[in-house]
């Protein structure tokens, strides 16, 4: 003997089915060649930071950690710091130069530390962007942020930025940028003479 479903069960099934149909996304309701139900616009691709922030060992890059060591990986857009006694290791997301032509790689060192740096465009920046100001004092409009580590290469710095959208991107004219809170921390760790390697 077959038992018939109750009226209540049938009504519940109908209501659940109707609710799921009404709640279905528009994509499921698209009908080809029906102008009243056009295909949904394709979603814009999401641009993600391709950085692979992973801890590294200093040994493949430096023969020692005298005065501390900073490694800037322009591919992963990350800055690594090791203290001289190797008790401190820090990994920071960074901005890197816009193009390979603006990217300098190799060994250098910190030669000066400045809190509240001022900024002036380099001659090549001014040539590319003649409308830029000749000087910006320290403050919220300064592209060097709150702190700067000056490198032995002329015009090159590791510095902060007030424009946090730049971090994790190819966005600079040659310098390496960090969040202001990160450059403030690195500024305390790094000293004049800290080794720096850009790869």
HELIX and SHEET records of a PDB file:
HELIX    1   1 UNK A    7  UNK A   22  1                                  16    
HELIX    2   2 UNK A   26  UNK A   29  5                                   4    
HELIX    3   3 UNK A  123  UNK A  128  1                                   6    
HELIX    4   4 UNK A  164  UNK A  166  5                                   3    
HELIX    5   5 UNK A  180  UNK A  189  1                                  10    
SHEET    1   A 8 UNK A  89  UNK A  93  0                                        
SHEET    2   A 8 UNK A  78  UNK A  82 -1                                        
SHEET    3   A 8 UNK A  69  UNK A  73 -1                                        
SHEET    4   A 8 UNK A 195  UNK A 198  1                                        
SHEET    5   A 8 UNK A 106  UNK A 115 -1                                        
SHEET    6   A 8 UNK A 147  UNK A 151 -1                                        
SHEET    7   A 8 UNK A 157  UNK A 161 -1                                        
SHEET    8   A 8 UNK A 176  UNK A 179  1                                        
SHEET    1   B 2 UNK A  96  UNK A  97  0                                        
SHEET    2   B 2 UNK A 170  UNK A 172  1                                        
END                                                                             
